[in-house]
């Protein structure tokens, strides 16, 4: 089972992801970018150039 992005429409599915993560059977994938690159990051996500979620760093 996977969860991409912020899929808040399915709370039971989200609860299952949290359960799997707590059991160390799932992991959170993300890419870190400098805050100055926020616009490029926003463009990359829907274009499929971002392999994971994005964390912005100050």
Biopython code that builds the backbone (N, CA, C, O; Angstrom):
import numpy as np
from Bio.PDB.StructureBuilder import StructureBuilder

atoms = [
    (1, "UNK", "N", (0.842, -1.166, 0.000)),
    (1, "UNK", "CA", (0.000, 0.000, 0.000)),
    (1, "UNK", "C", (0.886, 1.226, 0.000)),
    (1, "UNK", "O", (1.912, 1.254, 0.679)),
    (2, "UNK", "N", (0.501, 2.236, -0.752)),
    (2, "UNK", "CA", (1.276, 3.461, -0.793)),
    (2, "UNK", "C", (0.383, 4.667, -0.612)),
    (2, "UNK", "O", (-0.826, 4.600, -0.836)),
    (3, "UNK", "N", (0.973, 5.747, -0.215)),
    (3, "UNK", "CA", (0.265, 7.000, -0.058)),
    (3, "UNK", "C", (1.152, 8.077, -0.645)),
    (3, "UNK", "O", (2.264, 8.296, -0.167)),
    (4, "UNK", "N", (0.675, 8.745, -1.669)),
    (4, "UNK", "CA", (1.466, 9.785, -2.322)),
    (4, "UNK", "C", (0.872, 11.145, -1.991)),
    (4, "UNK", "O", (-0.332, 11.361, -2.130)),
    (5, "UNK", "N", (1.716, 12.044, -1.559)),
    (5, "UNK", "CA", (1.244, 13.386, -1.274)),
    (5, "UNK", "C", (0.413, 13.443, -0.004)),
    (5, "UNK", "O", (0.626, 12.661, 0.922)),
    (6, "UNK", "N", (-0.521, 14.357, 0.035)),
    (6, "UNK", "CA", (-1.380, 14.548, 1.195)),
    (6, "UNK", "C", (-2.767, 14.035, 0.854)),
    (6, "UNK", "O", (-3.652, 14.820, 0.515)),
    (7, "UNK", "N", (-2.961, 12.768, 0.937)),
    (7, "UNK", "CA", (-4.218, 12.141, 0.554)),
    (7, "UNK", "C", (-5.138, 12.084, 1.765)),
    (7, "UNK", "O", (-5.263, 11.040, 2.406)),
    (8, "UNK", "N", (-5.784, 13.205, 2.079)),
    (8, "UNK", "CA", (-6.633, 13.285, 3.271)),
    (8, "UNK", "C", (-8.041, 12.783, 3.004)),
    (8, "UNK", "O", (-8.860, 12.778, 3.923)),
    (9, "UNK", "N", (-8.353, 12.366, 1.804)),
    (9, "UNK", "CA", (-9.699, 11.886, 1.488)),
    (9, "UNK", "C", (-9.950, 10.500, 2.061)),
    (9, "UNK", "O", (-11.105, 10.084, 2.160)),
    (10, "UNK", "N", (-8.919, 9.783, 2.437)),
    (10, "UNK", "CA", (-9.055, 8.403, 2.877)),
    (10, "UNK", "C", (-8.464, 8.222, 4.270)),
    (10, "UNK", "O", (-7.360, 7.695, 4.400)),
    (11, "UNK", "N", (-9.180, 8.651, 5.321)),
    (11, "UNK", "CA", (-8.595, 8.580, 6.666)),
    (11, "UNK", "C", (-8.262, 7.169, 7.117)),
    (11, "UNK", "O", (-7.295, 6.982, 7.856)),
    (12, "UNK", "N", (-9.037, 6.158, 6.696)),
    (12, "UNK", "CA", (-8.698, 4.777, 7.095)),
    (12, "UNK", "C", (-7.397, 4.340, 6.439)),
    (12, "UNK", "O", (-6.578, 3.666, 7.064)),
    (13, "UNK", "N", (-7.210, 4.714, 5.210)),
    (13, "UNK", "CA", (-5.976, 4.379, 4.500)),
    (13, "UNK", "C", (-4.788, 5.078, 5.167)),
    (13, "UNK", "O", (-3.723, 4.483, 5.330)),
    (14, "UNK", "N", (-4.976, 6.323, 5.544)),
    (14, "UNK", "CA", (-3.922, 7.067, 6.220)),
    (14, "UNK", "C", (-3.587, 6.422, 7.564)),
    (14, "UNK", "O", (-2.416, 6.322, 7.929)),
    (15, "UNK", "N", (-4.597, 5.989, 8.292)),
    (15, "UNK", "CA", (-4.365, 5.311, 9.566)),
    (15, "UNK", "C", (-3.551, 4.032, 9.358)),
    (15, "UNK", "O", (-2.676, 3.716, 10.164)),
    (16, "UNK", "N", (-3.832, 3.302, 8.289)),
    (16, "UNK", "CA", (-3.073, 2.083, 7.993)),
    (16, "UNK", "C", (-1.612, 2.409, 7.675)),
    (16, "UNK", "O", (-0.710, 1.683, 8.094)),
    (17, "UNK", "N", (-1.379, 3.483, 6.947)),
    (17, "UNK", "CA", (-0.004, 3.896, 6.648)),
    (17, "UNK", "C", (0.739, 4.225, 7.938)),
    (17, "UNK", "O", (1.892, 3.828, 8.107)),
    (18, "UNK", "N", (0.084, 4.953, 8.854)),
    (18, "UNK", "CA", (0.729, 5.266, 10.139)),
    (18, "UNK", "C", (1.023, 3.998, 10.926)),
    (18, "UNK", "O", (2.077, 3.891, 11.553)),
    (19, "UNK", "N", (0.105, 3.036, 10.901)),
    (19, "UNK", "CA", (0.323, 1.767, 11.602)),
    (19, "UNK", "C", (1.519, 1.034, 11.019)),
    (19, "UNK", "O", (2.357, 0.520, 11.759)),
    (20, "UNK", "N", (1.601, 0.986, 9.699)),
    (20, "UNK", "CA", (2.733, 0.317, 9.045)),
    (20, "UNK", "C", (4.045, 1.037, 9.344)),
    (20, "UNK", "O", (5.074, 0.397, 9.561)),
    (21, "UNK", "N", (4.005, 2.350, 9.355)),
    (21, "UNK", "CA", (5.214, 3.116, 9.658)),
    (21, "UNK", "C", (5.678, 2.838, 11.091)),
    (21, "UNK", "O", (6.871, 2.660, 11.335)),
    (22, "UNK", "N", (4.740, 2.801, 12.028)),
    (22, "UNK", "CA", (5.090, 2.519, 13.425)),
    (22, "UNK", "C", (5.687, 1.127, 13.576)),
    (22, "UNK", "O", (6.535, 0.902, 14.439)),
    (23, "UNK", "N", (5.247, 0.195, 12.739)),
    (23, "UNK", "CA", (5.769, -1.170, 12.777)),
    (23, "UNK", "C", (7.045, -1.312, 11.931)),
    (23, "UNK", "O", (7.560, -2.414, 11.741)),
    (24, "UNK", "N", (7.538, -0.181, 11.432)),
    (24, "UNK", "CA", (8.741, -0.140, 10.574)),
    (24, "UNK", "C", (8.574, -0.952, 9.291)),
    (24, "UNK", "O", (9.531, -1.535, 8.781)),
    (25, "UNK", "N", (7.347, -0.981, 8.780)),
    (25, "UNK", "CA", (7.078, -1.683, 7.526)),
    (25, "UNK", "C", (6.800, -0.700, 6.390)),
    (25, "UNK", "O", (6.491, -1.109, 5.271)),
    (26, "UNK", "N", (6.909, 0.588, 6.680)),
    (26, "UNK", "CA", (6.733, 1.629, 5.673)),
    (26, "UNK", "C", (7.727, 2.734, 5.996)),
    (26, "UNK", "O", (8.216, 2.817, 7.123)),
    (27, "UNK", "N", (8.023, 3.566, 5.040)),
    (27, "UNK", "CA", (8.938, 4.668, 5.311)),
    (27, "UNK", "C", (8.471, 5.904, 4.561)),
    (27, "UNK", "O", (7.788, 5.811, 3.541)),
    (28, "UNK", "N", (8.841, 7.035, 5.072)),
    (28, "UNK", "CA", (8.499, 8.308, 4.451)),
    (28, "UNK", "C", (9.656, 8.705, 3.547)),
    (28, "UNK", "O", (10.805, 8.789, 3.981)),
    (29, "UNK", "N", (9.335, 8.945, 2.295)),
    (29, "UNK", "CA", (10.357, 9.403, 1.350)),
    (29, "UNK", "C", (10.143, 10.893, 1.098)),
    (29, "UNK", "O", (9.017, 11.348, 0.897)),
    (30, "UNK", "N", (11.230, 11.632, 1.111)),
    (30, "UNK", "CA", (11.130, 13.058, 0.859)),
    (30, "UNK", "C", (12.432, 13.556, 0.265)),
    (30, "UNK", "O", (13.468, 12.897, 0.358)),
    (31, "UNK", "N", (12.367, 14.711, -0.335)),
    (31, "UNK", "CA", (13.545, 15.394, -0.857)),
    (31, "UNK", "C", (13.626, 16.745, -0.148)),
    (31, "UNK", "O", (12.608, 17.412, 0.035)),
    (32, "UNK", "N", (14.810, 17.144, 0.242)),
    (32, "UNK", "CA", (15.007, 18.436, 0.900)),
    (32, "UNK", "C", (15.530, 19.438, -0.114)),
    (32, "UNK", "O", (16.400, 19.121, -0.927)),
    (33, "UNK", "N", (14.994, 20.644, -0.059)),
    (33, "UNK", "CA", (15.434, 21.728, -0.939)),
    (33, "UNK", "C", (15.576, 22.994, -0.105)),
    (33, "UNK", "O", (14.892, 23.169, 0.904)),
    (34, "UNK", "N", (16.479, 23.879, -0.544)),
    (34, "UNK", "CA", (16.560, 25.175, 0.134)),
    (34, "UNK", "C", (15.275, 25.967, -0.096)),
    (34, "UNK", "O", (14.639, 25.829, -1.140)),
    (35, "UNK", "N", (14.902, 26.776, 0.854)),
    (35, "UNK", "CA", (13.699, 27.578, 0.750)),
    (35, "UNK", "C", (13.719, 28.464, -0.501)),
    (35, "UNK", "O", (12.667, 28.743, -1.076)),
    (36, "UNK", "N", (14.884, 28.896, -0.915)),
    (36, "UNK", "CA", (14.994, 29.730, -2.120)),
    (36, "UNK", "C", (14.536, 28.991, -3.381)),
    (36, "UNK", "O", (14.221, 29.630, -4.385)),
    (37, "UNK", "N", (14.494, 27.662, -3.343)),
    (37, "UNK", "CA", (14.097, 26.866, -4.518)),
    (37, "UNK", "C", (12.629, 26.447, -4.484)),
    (37, "UNK", "O", (12.240, 25.519, -5.194)),
    (38, "UNK", "N", (11.804, 27.117, -3.669)),
    (38, "UNK", "CA", (10.414, 26.703, -3.508)),
    (38, "UNK", "C", (9.659, 26.713, -4.831)),
    (38, "UNK", "O", (8.889, 25.788, -5.092)),
    (39, "UNK", "N", (9.849, 27.714, -5.668)),
    (39, "UNK", "CA", (9.098, 27.782, -6.926)),
    (39, "UNK", "C", (9.459, 26.630, -7.859)),
    (39, "UNK", "O", (8.574, 26.049, -8.489)),
    (40, "UNK", "N", (10.731, 26.294, -7.956)),
    (40, "UNK", "CA", (11.138, 25.162, -8.785)),
    (40, "UNK", "C", (10.562, 23.860, -8.232)),
    (40, "UNK", "O", (10.142, 22.990, -8.995)),
    (41, "UNK", "N", (10.545, 23.728, -6.917)),
    (41, "UNK", "CA", (9.998, 22.522, -6.297)),
    (41, "UNK", "C", (8.517, 22.360, -6.582)),
    (41, "UNK", "O", (8.049, 21.256, -6.860)),
    (42, "UNK", "N", (7.781, 23.456, -6.514)),
    (42, "UNK", "CA", (6.346, 23.407, -6.803)),
    (42, "UNK", "C", (6.106, 23.003, -8.253)),
    (42, "UNK", "O", (5.160, 22.270, -8.539)),
    (43, "UNK", "N", (6.942, 23.466, -9.161)),
    (43, "UNK", "CA", (6.807, 23.088, -10.572)),
    (43, "UNK", "C", (7.214, 21.632, -10.806)),
    (43, "UNK", "O", (6.618, 20.951, -11.641)),
    (44, "UNK", "N", (8.215, 21.156, -10.082)),
    (44, "UNK", "CA", (8.724, 19.798, -10.281)),
    (44, "UNK", "C", (7.742, 18.715, -9.841)),
    (44, "UNK", "O", (7.677, 17.655, -10.464)),
    (45, "UNK", "N", (6.985, 18.965, -8.786)),
    (45, "UNK", "CA", (6.119, 17.910, -8.249)),
    (45, "UNK", "C", (5.040, 17.458, -9.236)),
    (45, "UNK", "O", (4.964, 16.261, -9.513)),
    (46, "UNK", "N", (4.203, 18.344, -9.783)),
    (46, "UNK", "CA", (3.182, 17.854, -10.720)),
    (46, "UNK", "C", (3.760, 17.404, -12.053)),
    (46, "UNK", "O", (3.126, 16.645, -12.787)),
    (47, "UNK", "N", (4.965, 17.871, -12.366)),
    (47, "UNK", "CA", (5.609, 17.477, -13.622)),
    (47, "UNK", "C", (6.278, 16.108, -13.514)),
    (47, "UNK", "O", (6.778, 15.582, -14.509)),
    (48, "UNK", "N", (6.290, 15.530, -12.308)),
    (48, "UNK", "CA", (6.881, 14.206, -12.120)),
    (48, "UNK", "C", (8.388, 14.213, -11.990)),
    (48, "UNK", "O", (9.018, 13.158, -12.065)),
    (49, "UNK", "N", (8.985, 15.390, -11.794)),
    (49, "UNK", "CA", (10.446, 15.463, -11.646)),
    (49, "UNK", "C", (10.881, 15.325, -10.192)),
    (49, "UNK", "O", (12.077, 15.290, -9.905)),
    (50, "UNK", "N", (9.928, 15.247, -9.277)),
    (50, "UNK", "CA", (10.255, 15.063, -7.856)),
    (50, "UNK", "C", (9.904, 13.630, -7.491)),
    (50, "UNK", "O", (8.768, 13.199, -7.696)),
    (51, "UNK", "N", (10.855, 12.893, -6.959)),
    (51, "UNK", "CA", (10.641, 11.477, -6.658)),
    (51, "UNK", "C", (9.911, 11.263, -5.345)),
    (51, "UNK", "O", (9.505, 10.140, -5.048)),
    (52, "UNK", "N", (9.733, 12.308, -4.554)),
    (52, "UNK", "CA", (9.124, 12.140, -3.233)),
    (52, "UNK", "C", (8.501, 13.452, -2.813)),
    (52, "UNK", "O", (8.466, 14.410, -3.585)),
    (53, "UNK", "N", (8.003, 13.492, -1.572)),
    (53, "UNK", "CA", (7.510, 14.740, -1.014)),
    (53, "UNK", "C", (8.657, 15.713, -0.848)),
    (53, "UNK", "O", (9.820, 15.343, -1.009)),
    (54, "UNK", "N", (8.340, 16.938, -0.532)),
    (54, "UNK", "CA", (9.382, 17.943, -0.459)),
    (54, "UNK", "C", (9.384, 18.611, 0.889)),
    (54, "UNK", "O", (8.331, 18.992, 1.399)),
    (55, "UNK", "N", (10.565, 18.759, 1.477)),
    (55, "UNK", "CA", (10.748, 19.502, 2.721)),
    (55, "UNK", "C", (11.591, 20.731, 2.371)),
    (55, "UNK", "O", (12.651, 20.613, 1.757)),
    (56, "UNK", "N", (11.111, 21.897, 2.766)),
    (56, "UNK", "CA", (11.856, 23.138, 2.506)),
    (56, "UNK", "C", (12.692, 23.474, 3.725)),
    (56, "UNK", "O", (12.204, 23.449, 4.855)),
    (57, "UNK", "N", (13.954, 23.790, 3.487)),
    (57, "UNK", "CA", (14.880, 24.095, 4.565)),
    (57, "UNK", "C", (15.227, 25.578, 4.537)),
    (57, "UNK", "O", (15.464, 26.138, 3.467)),
    (58, "UNK", "N", (15.258, 26.220, 5.706)),
    (58, "UNK", "CA", (15.587, 27.670, 5.745)),
    (58, "UNK", "C", (17.023, 27.920, 5.341)),
    (58, "UNK", "O", (17.467, 29.068, 5.317)),
]
sb = StructureBuilder()
sb.init_structure("model")
sb.init_model(0)
sb.init_chain("A")
sb.init_seg("    ")
for serial, (resi, resn, name, xyz) in enumerate(atoms, 1):
    if name == "N":
        sb.init_residue(resn, " ", resi, " ")
    sb.init_atom(name, np.array(xyz, "f"), 0.0, 1.0, " ", f" {name:<3s}", serial, name[0])
structure = sb.get_structure()
